[in-house]
Amino acid sequence: MNSEAAVIRNPIPKRVLWWLFFLLLLVTGIAAIRVYRGVMSPELPKDFVQYWAVGRLVLEGENPYAPALQLREQQHVYPERDIALMMWNPPPALPLYAPWGLLPARLAAWLWNGLQLGAVLAASFLLVRVYASDSAWWWFLPLSLGFAGTVWLLLYGQNTGWILFGLAGFAWGQHRGQPWLAGCCGALTVLKPHLLVGFGLVWIWDVWHRGQRRIALLAGVAAVLLATAMAHLSDPQVLPHYLTALREPSPYAVSPKDWMLPTASYWLRHYLAPESMAWQFLPSILAALALLLWRLRWGEKWSWPQALPIVVAVSVLTTGYGGWIFDLPVLLVSLIALAARMYQVRPMLLVYLTVWQFLVTWATFVYGYTLHGFWWVAPAVLGPCLFLPFLKTD
């Protein structure tokens, strides 16, 4: 395996340059209209309120995983709400959410979305530096901004921009030989560990390898432990409270097992064992083991930057929970790596890939009715990867 970034043709053909510039103007114009409508609307991004409510509970020293308390705080924004939109992220996530509880909900929501967008842009920059080091960053900007995962991340006010940034920082740190940076960035994936089980298992295997890989893993573990310790300062029983919330149903919240998901794993459980959520994680576990075998096969030749796009794509497609459309920004790791390869073969392919992602995003607004109805988005987004065997470089 070779961890070096793709060598991008230079200079870029003018036709490709104009197409990319036009697509960037298009997505920027649409975004400006959306921002204007958001400013004029009294509604906040739907999911942000859960992070804001938890932040307030952390600052007040209360149980952040109590459904009744989350509902109480969310009713400051939505008085008519009678069921909490639960925040299920594990305790290491709490220090990231606490500061938002200091701000009024509306101001916090706009700053939050700005930070999520900034994380997507920063991640795109780092990924381009890893996979297309000789290219201009903005060539890939229309792809990143017009991608369905990015658009729906901002519409819902979710946190996946930070996870994407963590993966991008992990790849960049590994590529640049900075294991401490790679590990600390990789620790951000603990925000939604169920989404990247394969990545987590393969990364843990680095404990058996001396040198920078083990250092990166230890840095990631240290960051997670530090964040967990910080969560304990507010609530010394935070771990038991978290486990209790997962195990015991509450009349104030929808249990994780009761959500309909846009994933094959959900339907596997639905038909084989509807009451056993463990079945949902069977595809994820099997895929993680397959990735680990692949990792063992490569041995010391293993390259995290080259393998990460595959590891992320497989992990997301087989996830046992989540997989919502706003979880898909992490697939930009795979898409930017693919885009770099396509441009290396034929520059116009980058334009075609970007237009395809625009069409997928457009289709989510035309044909999408419910979140679990977006089962087709991740396969459609990754569909162009099927052309990889035919992308022969000189």
C-alpha positions as CSV (number, residue, x, y, z in Angstrom):
1,M,0.0,0.0,0.0
2,N,1.2,3.5,-0.8
3,S,0.2,6.4,1.5
4,E,1.4,9.1,-0.8
5,A,-1.1,11.6,-2.1
6,A,-2.2,11.5,-5.7
7,V,-0.3,13.7,-8.1
8,I,-2.8,16.0,-9.6
9,R,-2.3,17.3,-13.2
10,N,-1.3,20.9,-13.4
11,P,-2.4,23.3,-14.8
12,I,-6.1,22.5,-14.6
13,P,-7.9,22.6,-18.0
14,K,-9.9,25.8,-18.4
15,R,-13.1,24.0,-19.2
16,V,-12.9,22.1,-15.9
17,L,-11.9,25.2,-14.1
18,W,-15.0,27.1,-15.4
19,W,-17.3,24.2,-14.6
20,L,-16.0,24.0,-11.0
21,F,-16.3,27.8,-10.6
22,F,-19.9,27.7,-11.9
23,L,-20.8,24.8,-9.5
24,L,-19.2,26.7,-6.6
25,L,-21.3,29.8,-7.4
26,L,-24.4,27.7,-7.7
27,V,-24.0,26.0,-4.3
28,T,-23.0,29.3,-2.7
29,G,-26.1,31.1,-4.1
30,I,-28.4,28.3,-2.8
31,A,-26.7,28.4,0.6
32,A,-27.2,32.2,0.8
33,I,-30.9,31.8,0.1
34,R,-31.1,29.1,2.7
35,V,-29.3,31.3,5.3
36,Y,-31.6,34.2,4.6
37,R,-34.7,32.0,5.1
38,G,-33.2,30.6,8.3
39,V,-32.6,34.0,9.7
40,M,-36.2,35.0,9.0
41,S,-37.6,31.8,10.4
42,P,-38.4,31.4,14.1
43,E,-37.5,27.7,13.9
44,L,-34.2,26.3,15.0
45,P,-32.4,23.4,13.5
46,K,-34.4,20.5,14.8
47,D,-31.6,18.4,16.5
48,F,-29.5,21.2,17.9
49,V,-31.8,21.6,20.9
50,Q,-30.7,18.3,22.3
51,Y,-27.1,19.4,22.5
52,W,-28.1,22.8,23.9
53,A,-30.3,21.2,26.6
54,V,-27.5,18.7,27.6
55,G,-25.1,21.6,27.8
56,R,-27.4,23.4,30.3
57,L,-27.7,20.2,32.4
58,V,-23.9,19.7,32.5
59,L,-23.4,23.3,33.7
60,E,-26.1,22.9,36.3
61,G,-24.5,19.7,37.6
62,E,-27.6,17.6,36.9
63,N,-28.0,14.2,35.2
64,P,-27.5,14.9,31.5
65,Y,-29.0,11.6,30.5
66,A,-32.3,11.9,32.4
67,P,-35.0,12.1,29.8
68,A,-37.3,14.1,32.0
69,L,-34.5,16.7,32.5
70,Q,-33.6,16.9,28.9
71,L,-37.3,17.4,28.1
72,R,-37.5,20.2,30.7
73,E,-34.7,22.1,29.1
74,Q,-36.0,21.5,25.5
75,Q,-39.3,23.0,26.5
76,H,-37.6,26.3,27.0
77,V,-37.4,26.3,23.2
78,Y,-40.4,24.1,22.3
79,P,-43.0,24.5,25.1
80,E,-45.4,22.2,23.3
81,R,-43.0,19.3,23.3
82,D,-43.9,16.3,25.5
83,I,-41.2,13.8,24.4
84,A,-37.5,14.6,24.6
85,L,-35.3,14.4,21.6
86,M,-32.7,12.4,23.5
87,M,-28.9,13.0,23.2
88,W,-27.4,9.5,23.3
89,N,-23.7,10.4,22.7
90,P,-21.4,8.8,25.4
91,P,-20.0,10.8,28.3
92,P,-16.7,11.9,26.5
93,A,-18.9,14.1,24.3
94,L,-20.3,16.2,27.2
95,P,-17.4,18.7,27.5
96,L,-18.0,19.7,23.9
97,Y,-21.6,20.5,24.6
98,A,-21.4,22.3,27.9
99,P,-20.3,25.7,26.5
100,W,-23.4,25.9,24.3
101,G,-25.6,25.9,27.4
102,L,-24.2,29.4,28.3
103,L,-25.8,31.0,25.3
104,P,-29.4,31.8,24.3
105,A,-30.7,29.0,22.1
106,R,-31.0,30.9,18.9
107,L,-27.6,32.5,19.0
108,A,-26.1,29.1,20.1
109,A,-27.8,27.4,17.1
110,W,-26.3,29.8,14.6
111,L,-22.8,29.6,16.1
112,W,-23.1,25.8,16.3
113,N,-24.0,25.5,12.6
114,G,-21.2,27.9,11.7
115,L,-18.8,25.7,13.6
116,Q,-20.1,22.6,11.9
117,L,-19.7,24.2,8.5
118,G,-16.2,25.3,9.5
119,A,-15.4,21.8,10.5
120,V,-16.5,20.5,7.1
121,L,-14.4,23.1,5.3
122,A,-11.3,22.4,7.5
123,A,-11.8,18.6,7.0
124,S,-12.1,19.1,3.2
125,F,-8.9,21.1,3.2
126,L,-7.0,18.5,5.1
127,L,-8.3,15.6,3.0
128,V,-7.3,17.5,-0.2
129,R,-3.8,17.9,1.3
130,V,-3.7,14.1,1.9
131,Y,-5.2,12.8,-1.3
132,A,-4.5,15.5,-3.8
133,S,-1.6,17.5,-2.5
134,D,-0.7,19.4,-5.7
135,S,-4.3,20.6,-6.3
136,A,-6.1,23.8,-5.2
137,W,-8.4,23.2,-2.3
138,W,-11.3,25.0,-3.8
139,W,-11.5,22.6,-6.8
140,F,-13.1,20.1,-4.3
141,L,-15.2,22.7,-2.5
142,P,-18.3,22.4,-4.7
143,L,-18.3,18.6,-4.0
144,S,-18.0,19.1,-0.2
145,L,-20.7,21.9,0.0
146,G,-23.2,20.3,-2.4
147,F,-22.9,16.9,-0.8
148,A,-26.2,15.7,0.7
149,G,-24.6,14.9,4.0
150,T,-23.3,18.4,4.4
151,V,-26.6,20.0,3.5
152,W,-28.7,17.9,5.9
153,L,-26.1,18.2,8.6
154,L,-26.8,21.9,8.7
155,L,-30.5,21.6,8.2
156,Y,-30.7,19.4,11.3
157,G,-28.0,21.1,13.4
158,Q,-26.3,17.8,14.0
159,N,-22.7,17.2,15.2
160,T,-21.2,15.1,12.4
161,G,-19.0,17.9,11.2
162,W,-16.8,17.3,14.2
163,I,-16.6,13.6,13.5
164,L,-15.6,14.3,9.9
165,F,-13.0,16.7,11.1
166,G,-11.7,14.0,13.4
167,L,-11.3,11.5,10.6
168,A,-9.6,14.1,8.3
169,G,-7.2,15.2,11.1
170,F,-6.5,11.5,11.8
171,A,-5.6,10.9,8.1
172,W,-3.6,14.1,7.9
173,G,-1.7,13.4,11.1
174,Q,-0.9,9.8,9.9
175,H,0.2,11.2,6.5
176,R,2.4,13.8,8.0
177,G,3.9,11.6,10.7
178,Q,2.3,13.5,13.6
179,P,0.8,10.6,15.7
180,W,-0.3,12.8,18.6
181,L,-2.3,15.0,16.3
182,A,-3.8,12.0,14.5
183,G,-4.8,10.3,17.8
184,C,-6.4,13.4,19.3
185,C,-8.4,14.1,16.1
186,G,-9.4,10.4,15.9
187,A,-10.8,10.6,19.4
188,L,-13.6,12.8,18.0
189,T,-15.1,9.6,16.5
190,V,-16.2,8.7,20.0
191,L,-19.1,11.1,19.5
192,K,-20.9,8.4,17.6
193,P,-18.9,5.2,18.0
194,H,-21.7,3.0,16.6
195,L,-21.2,4.7,13.2
196,L,-17.6,3.7,12.9
197,V,-17.2,0.3,14.6
198,G,-14.9,-1.0,11.8
199,F,-12.7,2.0,12.1
200,G,-12.5,1.6,15.9
201,L,-11.7,-2.1,15.8
202,V,-8.9,-1.7,13.2
203,W,-7.5,1.3,15.0
204,I,-7.4,-0.6,18.3
205,W,-5.2,-3.2,16.6
206,D,-2.5,-0.6,16.4
207,V,-1.7,-1.3,20.0
208,W,0.3,-4.3,18.8
209,H,2.5,-2.1,16.5
210,R,5.4,-0.1,17.9
211,G,6.2,3.4,16.9
212,Q,3.9,6.1,15.6
213,R,0.8,3.9,15.2
214,R,0.8,2.9,18.8
215,I,1.5,6.5,19.8
216,A,-1.5,7.7,17.8
217,L,-3.8,5.1,19.5
218,L,-2.5,6.0,23.0
219,A,-3.1,9.7,22.2
220,G,-6.7,9.0,21.2
221,V,-7.3,6.9,24.4
222,A,-5.8,9.7,26.5
223,A,-8.1,12.3,24.9
224,V,-11.2,10.1,25.5
225,L,-10.2,9.5,29.1
226,L,-9.6,13.2,29.7
227,A,-13.0,14.1,28.3
228,T,-14.6,11.5,30.4
229,A,-12.9,12.8,33.5
230,M,-14.1,16.3,32.7
231,A,-17.7,14.9,32.4
232,H,-17.3,13.4,35.9
233,L,-16.6,16.8,37.3
234,S,-20.2,17.8,36.6
235,D,-21.8,14.5,37.3
236,P,-19.8,11.9,39.3
237,Q,-22.3,9.2,38.3
238,V,-22.3,10.1,34.6
239,L,-21.4,6.6,33.4
240,P,-24.1,4.8,35.5
241,H,-26.6,7.4,34.4
242,Y,-25.7,6.9,30.7
243,L,-26.0,3.1,31.0
244,T,-29.3,3.4,32.9
245,A,-30.7,5.6,30.1
246,L,-29.8,3.1,27.5
247,R,-31.2,0.1,29.4
248,E,-34.4,1.5,30.9
249,P,-37.3,2.8,28.8
250,S,-38.7,6.2,29.7
251,P,-42.1,7.7,29.0
252,Y,-40.3,11.0,28.3
253,A,-38.2,9.7,25.3
254,V,-38.1,7.3,22.4
255,S,-35.8,4.3,23.1
256,P,-32.9,3.8,20.5
257,K,-34.4,0.4,19.6
258,D,-37.7,2.0,18.7
259,W,-36.3,4.2,15.9
260,M,-36.8,3.2,12.3
261,L,-33.4,3.4,10.6
262,P,-32.4,3.9,6.9
263,T,-30.1,0.9,7.1
264,A,-30.1,-2.8,6.1
265,S,-29.1,-3.8,9.6
266,Y,-32.4,-2.4,10.9
267,W,-34.5,-4.5,8.5
268,L,-32.4,-7.6,9.3
269,R,-33.4,-7.2,13.0
270,H,-37.0,-6.3,12.0
271,Y,-37.5,-9.6,10.2
272,L,-35.3,-12.0,12.3
273,A,-35.7,-10.7,15.9
274,P,-37.7,-7.5,16.3
275,E,-37.2,-7.3,20.0
276,S,-33.4,-7.9,20.0
277,M,-31.4,-4.8,19.1
278,A,-28.2,-7.0,19.1
279,W,-29.2,-8.3,15.6
280,Q,-28.8,-4.7,14.3
281,F,-25.1,-4.8,15.1
282,L,-24.4,-8.2,13.4
283,P,-23.5,-6.7,10.0
284,S,-21.4,-4.1,11.7
285,I,-19.5,-6.7,13.7
286,L,-19.0,-9.0,10.7
287,A,-17.8,-6.0,8.6
288,A,-15.4,-4.9,11.3
289,L,-13.9,-8.4,11.6
290,A,-13.5,-8.5,7.8
291,L,-11.7,-5.1,7.9
292,L,-9.5,-6.4,10.7
293,L,-8.5,-9.5,8.6
294,W,-7.7,-7.1,5.7
295,R,-5.6,-5.1,8.1
296,L,-3.7,-8.2,9.2
297,R,-3.1,-9.2,5.6
298,W,-1.2,-6.0,4.9
299,G,0.8,-6.1,8.1
300,E,3.5,-3.5,8.3
301,K,2.6,-2.3,4.8
302,W,-0.6,-0.9,6.2
303,S,-1.2,2.7,5.3
304,W,-3.9,4.6,7.2
305,P,-4.3,7.4,4.7
306,Q,-4.9,4.9,1.8
307,A,-7.1,2.5,3.8
308,L,-9.3,5.1,5.6
309,P,-11.7,5.8,2.7
310,I,-12.5,2.1,2.5
311,V,-12.7,1.6,6.2
312,V,-15.1,4.6,6.7
313,A,-17.4,3.6,3.8
314,V,-17.7,0.0,4.9
315,S,-18.3,1.1,8.5
316,V,-21.1,3.5,7.6
317,L,-22.8,1.1,5.2
318,T,-23.0,-1.6,7.8
319,T,-23.7,0.5,10.9
320,G,-25.9,-1.0,13.5
321,Y,-27.4,2.3,14.6
322,G,-27.8,5.7,13.0
323,G,-26.8,6.0,9.4
324,W,-29.2,8.9,9.1
325,I,-28.6,11.3,6.2
326,F,-27.1,13.8,8.6
327,D,-24.5,11.2,9.6
328,L,-23.2,10.9,6.1
329,P,-20.7,13.8,6.1
330,V,-18.1,11.3,7.2
331,L,-18.3,9.8,3.7
332,L,-16.5,12.9,2.4
333,V,-13.3,11.0,3.4
334,S,-14.2,8.4,0.7
335,L,-15.5,10.9,-1.8
336,I,-12.6,13.3,-1.8
337,A,-10.2,10.3,-2.1
338,L,-12.3,9.1,-5.1
339,A,-12.4,12.6,-6.6
340,A,-8.6,12.9,-6.4
341,R,-8.3,9.6,-8.2
342,M,-10.8,10.6,-10.9
343,Y,-9.1,13.9,-11.5
344,Q,-5.8,12.2,-11.9
345,V,-7.2,9.9,-14.6
346,R,-9.4,12.6,-16.4
347,P,-10.0,16.1,-15.0
348,M,-13.6,16.3,-16.2
349,L,-14.5,13.3,-14.1
350,L,-14.2,15.6,-11.0
351,V,-17.0,17.7,-12.5
352,Y,-19.1,14.7,-13.3
353,L,-18.7,13.4,-9.7
354,T,-19.7,16.8,-8.3
355,V,-22.8,17.0,-10.5
356,W,-23.8,13.5,-9.5
357,Q,-23.6,14.5,-5.8
358,F,-25.7,17.6,-6.6
359,L,-28.3,15.4,-8.2
360,V,-28.4,13.1,-5.2
361,T,-28.9,16.1,-2.9
362,W,-31.7,17.5,-5.1
363,A,-33.4,14.1,-5.1
364,T,-33.4,14.0,-1.3
365,F,-35.6,17.1,-1.3
366,V,-37.8,15.8,-4.1
367,Y,-38.3,12.2,-3.1
368,G,-37.5,12.1,0.6
369,Y,-40.4,12.0,3.1
370,T,-39.0,10.6,6.3
371,L,-35.5,10.1,7.7
372,H,-35.7,6.4,7.5
373,G,-36.8,6.7,3.9
374,F,-33.3,7.9,3.0
375,W,-32.0,4.4,2.9
376,W,-30.9,4.9,-0.7
377,V,-28.7,8.0,-0.2
378,A,-25.5,6.4,1.1
379,P,-25.4,3.8,-1.7
380,A,-26.1,6.5,-4.3
381,V,-23.4,8.7,-2.9
382,L,-20.9,5.9,-3.0
383,G,-22.1,4.5,-6.3
384,P,-19.3,6.1,-8.4
385,C,-16.8,4.0,-6.4
386,L,-17.9,1.1,-8.6
387,F,-15.9,2.8,-11.4
388,L,-12.6,2.5,-9.4
389,P,-11.4,-0.7,-11.1
390,F,-11.6,1.1,-14.4
391,L,-9.7,4.2,-13.3
392,K,-6.2,3.4,-14.6
393,T,-3.5,6.0,-14.1
394,D,-0.6,6.5,-16.5
